[in-house]
Structures are given as structure tokens and as C-alpha cells.
């Protein structure tokens, strides 16, 4: 039995939809504007029978929820949950497409998300965004979001009835079984609830559990990407039966640098004062901090760093394999994001790393959906 019906806004490649599916919810619609992400969603959720619809490609700033309902054959009030992961625009300097009052936040996609919620008024709203949204504009964006959600009222509700209770929390995905130190803001909004009663699930994992701790240790890179069915690859190679497991064809000077960076967590900064110091990039030679992760290796016995939309590009972060002289592959990145092994990715590496880096880890979403308030409102069998 389904725990409830969900429409996924800013659905991307389907990370949140998979998380809701794993937690026992029924996904009834998904919307995004990104073509690569939607093709990935279709290949993995529509064609494999997890959902029975084709996602809608649409600009959520312009598309109303009436249009969304019509596209997916939904009736008003039939949607129990709206989840949304609006892409994080620059929260300090934002463009204006329509005038807003001077004292209100101006993030267009955050505003669009709230407007779509206002048009449907589901029982539950699940929100995910970057950690910086909590402090951007001295907290004005979250203050605006909270105020808007608290004021949304269904027709017929009067007085103290209606409005959403809102709770937001910064969580580290590693504390919920994701092999990645990914910090994200999670919001849970429940209609006609008191914000104080909305609490989050306690962490299920910890960095170093002691003997009396019932929590599991953090999942490491080694737990996610060392698998019997993943080939060892060199630059430019790919696995015959898994097109997503393909290595970038790095330039020789990049390979030369990787060869001398220590395995298992090393960095170009380790080359200072050694015979290989001349291999350090010129742009890094006078840098004391801030770029130490570039060309860095992941460590086997730690979670991965936060994966970005350049997560297979070694110059953009600690995205080099722990011991092979190459960056991680799109398949390895997807596994670190907790997508299943059979999850298909775009053919181009640049598109694959982008849809993975923009995704929400399905296992993080599933873990959050077992919070006390959601379990009460949407009971599960697990």
C-alpha cells in the first residue's frame, strides 16, 4: 500500500523520486526544464516501471500547478506531497524578472516553488537545497520561505486552522548512510501542524561509533565503489558492459601530476618541498589554502567530498580516484550518490557528471522520510 502520492518539482535525474519510491510513496508526476536530466529520469524510472508517466519538461516559473495536474491526469487535492529541490541560484546577487518589494528575497526558483505549493496545498512539502540558503541574505530567504508557507491556507480554513508548520535543518548526508560528506538544508512542512512538533530522524550513522553505539559507521568510498563488477580503468578506458564506467582521457601532464600525488587522500600540496614540486600547477604555487582539494585523491576509508557538477574533473575538486591515475568515473560518482548500479547515465561525461552532481542522494531522501512527523502522517510498514 502506498504511503501517499507525490509530485516531484525540479526533479532532475530522479534522486528525490527514487528516495520517495524506496520509502513506499507513489510518484504521480515529475517536472524539470533540463533535457539531459529528464532523459535520464525517463530511462531509469519510466522505462523501468517505477513510474507510469513521462516527466514534463517545463519552466516552473511559468507553468502552473493546474497545468501540471492536467498533464499527469491528476485531480485537485489528489496530491499528498510536493517535493522540490530548486536549483541554487546565487543567493547574494539575484536577477529580477519581475519587480519584488525591496525587503523580500529575490530567488526566482524558490519563489516559483512556493507558488506551485500555494496552488495545490498538499499535506506535506519536502524541500532540499544548499546549506548556504540558511544564512544567505542574513537569513532573509529562509525567513521569507517560512512566512510564506505559514500563511498558505486551504479554502474553508479560518482562524488558527491552516498554514504549514515548517522545520529546516542542515544535515550531513554521511550521517544517514550516504558515502559522501554532503551538507544540505532539508525542509519539512506539514499542513495545519505546529512547527515545534516537526522533528527529524536521528542520525543512523556516525564517524566512529563506539561499542555501545547502535548507529553504524559512516559509509566510505571503499564501501561504494570497490565492487567486483567494476573494472580497473586507465585514462580513456571504459567498461564494455557498463558505458557509465568510463574514464576521462586526461592530458599527459595531468597524468604525470596524478602519478606523484600520494594515494588514499593525497593532494598537490603534499608535493611542496619534494623533487616533484615543479609539477604543481602555476596557479597553485603561491596558494596557501582554498585550492588544496584540486587534483586531490579521495580516501578509501572516508566518505567522498561533496560531489559537484564537475565531479569527474580533477581540477575542480578532490575527485581523483584513491589510487588509480584518473578521476572517478560517472558510474563511481553515481554510486557515491547512492544511485543503484543499474542506473543509466547520459552518454557524454560532461552531461553525466552534471546530472549526478545536481542530484539529491536517494538514500538521504529515504532516510528523511522516516522522521517521526512523516511516519505519523504517512505511516509506513518499515
Secondary structure as UniProt FT lines:
FT   STRAND          5..9
FT   TURN            12..13
FT   HELIX           15..22
FT   TURN            23..24
FT   STRAND          26..32
FT   HELIX           35..41
FT   HELIX           42..46
FT   TURN            47..49
FT   STRAND          56..57
FT   TURN            60..62
FT   HELIX           65..72
FT   TURN            76..77
FT   STRAND          81..84
FT   TURN            102..103
FT   HELIX           108..120
FT   STRAND          124..130
FT   HELIX           131..134
FT   HELIX           136..139
FT   HELIX           140..151
FT   TURN            155..156
FT   TURN            159..160
FT   STRAND          164..172
FT   HELIX           173..176
FT   STRAND          183..191
FT   HELIX           195..197
FT   STRAND          205..206
FT   TURN            207..208
FT   TURN            211..212
FT   STRAND          216..217
FT   HELIX           221..225
FT   TURN            228..229
FT   TURN            235..236
FT   STRAND          238..239
FT   TURN            240..241
FT   STRAND          242..246
FT   HELIX           252..260
FT   TURN            263..265
FT   HELIX           268..271
FT   TURN            272..273
FT   TURN            275..276
FT   HELIX           277..279
FT   HELIX           282..284
FT   TURN            285..286
FT   TURN            292..295
FT   TURN            300..301
FT   TURN            309..312
FT   HELIX           314..316
FT   HELIX           330..336
FT   TURN            337..338
FT   TURN            341..342
FT   HELIX           349..357
FT   HELIX           362..368
FT   TURN            369..370
FT   HELIX           372..377
//
